[in-house]
Amino acid sequence: MTTGMAELRDKVVIVTGASAGIGEAVSRALGAQGARVVLAARRTARLDALKKEIESRGGTALAVTADITEEAARASLVMATMTAFGRIDALINNAGFGQRGPVETVPLDNIRGNFETNLFSLIGLTQLVIPVMRKQGSGRIVNIGSVAGRIARPLTSVYDATKHALEAINDGLRGELRPFGIEVVMIEPGFIRTEFLDVAQRLAEPVLDDPASPYARFMRDQHERLQHMLKYGASAAKVSDAIIKALTASRPKARYAVPAHARFFLVLRWALSDRALDWIVFRQMGLVR
C-alpha cells in the first residue's frame, strides 16, 4: 500500500507463529492499536488464551489453529480470515524454527523440514494472500528474517540458509508487488530473548549427546556462548515495535534490523573482508582460540 497504514484500527492482519515470542508480542501490540488480528499457530490453548487477552482489552482477534506446512491449513487460514473480515490488509510471516548442527551430520530430512517451515510454507501462504491484496489495491507483507540471513555462522548454517533464501524472495517480491500497491518488508532480528534457542537446542541434542561426535565440544561451546549473549539480547517487544513501524510507515524501508547490535553486525558484514569476519564469527562460536 503506497500510502501506508498510519492508522491500524480495523486493519486485518494475519500473524503466523502467534502463540509465542515475536508473534505473540506483535499480536498484542496490534490488538492494542485496534487492528483485527488473525492469530495462527499450532498450539490451540495458547492461541485461545491470547485471543481472550486481546479481547479483554477491547481488541478483536480470531484464533485459527494451523500448521502452515500443510497446504490445506494455509488455505483454511486465508478462508477463515476472508469469511470473518472480508479482506486482508497485512500478513506477518513469522512462523519458523532453527535447525542447529554441522552440515555433515544433520539429516537431509531435517534440512528439508527447516526449509519447509521457514521458506516454502511462507511462500505458499504469501501466494494465497497476494491475489486478495492485489484486488484490494493495497496490502503489506512483513517477513521475519534474521541477521543470520546475511551473516551465516558455522553449526547453524542450515537455519541461516533458510533466511538467506528468504532475503532473495523478499527482494524479488518487493519489486513484483509494488505496482499493485503491495509493500514487502524484511525484519532482521539479532539476539532476541524468546523460546527460539531452547527449541534449536533440543533439535541439536543428537550431536550433543554423542560423545563420539567430532563436533560435540564445539556445539556445547557454541550453546554456552549463545546463552551468554542472550543476556544482552532484546525482548520480543523490541522486534514488535519494528514490525509496527514497518506496517504504519507511509514509505517503509526495505529492511529493519533490530536491536542496535543487529545493525552493528550488518555494518561489520559490509566493512570487513571475509577473512576478518570469519575470524570474528569463528571466535564467537568457539571454533578458534
C-alpha positions, 0 to 999 in steps of 0.5 A: 500500500503506497500510502501506508497504514498510519492508522491500524484500527480495523486493519486485518492482519494475519500473524503466523507463529502467534502463540509465542515470542515475536508473534505473540508480542506483535499480536498484542501490540496490534490488538492494542492499536485496534487492528483485527488480528488473525492469530495462527499457530499450532498450539490451540490453548495458547492461541485461545488464551491470547485471543481472550487477552486481546479481547479483554482489552477491547481488541478483536482477534480470531484464533485459527489453529494451523500448521502452515506446512500443510497446504490445506491449513494455509488455505483454511487460514486465508478462508477463515480470515476472508469469511470473518473480515472480508479482506486482508490488509497485512500478513506477518510471516513469522512462523519458523524454527532453527535447525542447529548442527554441522552440515555433515551430520544433520539429516537431509530430512531435517534440512528439508523440514527447516526449509519447509517451515521457514521458506516454502510454507511462507511462500505458499501462504504469501501466494494465497494472500497476494491475489486478495491484496492485489484486488484490494489495491493495497496490502503489506507483507512483513517477513521475519528474517534474521541477521543470520540471513546475511551473516551465516555462522558455522553449526547453524548454517542450515537455519541461516540458509533458510533466511538467506533464501528468504532475503532473495524472495523478499527482494524479488517480491518487493519489486513484483508487488509494488505496482499493485500497491503491495509493500514487502518488508524484511525484519532482521532480528539479532539476539532476541530473548524468546523460546527460539534457542531452547527449541534449536537446542533440543533439535541439536541434542543428537550431536550433543549427546554423542560423545563420539561426535567430532563436533560435540565440544564445539556445539556445547561451546557454541550453546554456552556462548549463545546463552551468554549473549542472550543476556544482552539480547532484546525482548520480543517487544523490541522486534514488535515495535519494528514490525509496527513501524514497518506496517504504519510507515507511509514509505517503509524501508526495505529492511529493519534490523533490530536491536542496535547490535543487529545493525552493528553486525550488518555494518561489520558484514559490509566493512570487513573482508571475509577473512576478518569476519570469519575470524570474528564469527569463528571466535564467537562460536568457539571454533578458534582460540 
